[in-house]
Structures are given as structure tokens and as C-alpha cells.
Amino acid sequence: MRTTATKVFVFWVMGTGLAFSQGPQNRDIAFMFGAVSASSQIVPGYGYSLSTPAGCALKYEFGYQLLSTRAGKLYLEVPWTISIPGKSVAGDSPSEIRNSSSFLTPGIRFMIPAHERVSIYAALGGGYGRLRRLTMSESSGAMVSRSTVHGVLAFGGGVDVRLTRLWSLRAEVRDFVSGPGLSGVPGRHHWIPLGGFALHF
């Protein structure tokens, strides 16, 4: 009885999956990975020289197609990006400073067909980020970082190469613009190159 039930379940999943994959595709999910470049800065107000080694980044994104025209397709997207630079060192201090940050920046993405299997796209969004702000520890007098929430503007562009009906490879560059001097970045721009794959359904 259990074997029969298992077979029925497997055939049901395969059948519904096949029908689902043959239906209209107006959603996608992307999983991407990238690198965070090394940086150096002078901490305003303290005079510390801060060096931050390179690190990595991860992104998960859900997209929903709002409009399809001859010129291209407009998507609503909700990306969540995590940036993990190396731990910074301030001056001659032996202590290491954490710089991880995360960005939730819903917005829009416009995909333009450049070839039968290739699309280029531009994206614009905004939301908030959880970043690290440098401050002086009152107890030790050393430079430390504290978590802070800040508004973020995000924009960028990339290319999507369709491998099959369901899968594509994707590469892009995004800039997350926040307050100055956060999470080991000397200015306001957190540039992150990303690459990975997308599932279309």
C-alpha cells in the first residue's frame, strides 16, 4: 500500500511539475555570489587609518513580471544582499573590526532582449541596510563598530543568458548607496559584482 501511494505521489509531482514548467513564465528566483573589494580610509574625527581586506557577498532575489512589451519586460524585484568584507584593522590596534552588512532593496528591473537567449537589464530600488558604524569604546578607548540601520538606494545592471526554459546564468554589478564611512567603505558607495543562476517559472 505504501509503495503504491509513493508511486502515485511521484507521478503526481512529475505531472504537475511538467505542466507548471510549460505554463507562462512571469516569475524568477536568482541566487548569486560575488566579491567585496579591499579598501582603506581615514576615520573622520578620530584620525585612525582603517584598512579592510576583500571579502564575499551573497544575494537572493525574487522577481515578478509586471509588463511585457516589444522593448522588454518590466519586473518587480525583491533582492536581499549580504556583504561580508574582511575584518578591518584600525591603525596599530590589534583588535579586528567587523564590517558585515545586509541590504533589502525592493524595486524594478527592466530586461531588454539582445539575442534569442540573452537579455541585458537595468535595476533600480531602495530600502534599508543594516551596516556597521565606527565609534570609540568608552571602556577601552579602542575603535569598535556598532550595528546601525540606514536608508539605501540601489542601482545597477547586468546580463542574463538563458540555458534552458527553466534556467539561466546571470552576472551583474550593483551599487548600494548609504551613509558615508559605513561597513569599512570610505564613501557612500558599496559596489558589489555578482554572478550566479536564476530559475524561471
Buried (B, 14 or more C-beta within 10 A) or exposed (E): EEEEEEEEEEEEEEEEEEEEEEEEEBEBEBBBEBBBEEBEBEBEEBEBEBBBBEBBBBBBBBBEBEEEEEEBBBBBBBBBBBBBBBBBBBEEBEEEBBBBBBBBBBBBBBBEBBEEEEBBBBBBBBBBBBBBBBBEEEEEEBBBBEEBEBEBBBBBBBBBBBEEEBEBEBBBBBEBBBBEBBBBBBEBEBBBBBBBBBEBB
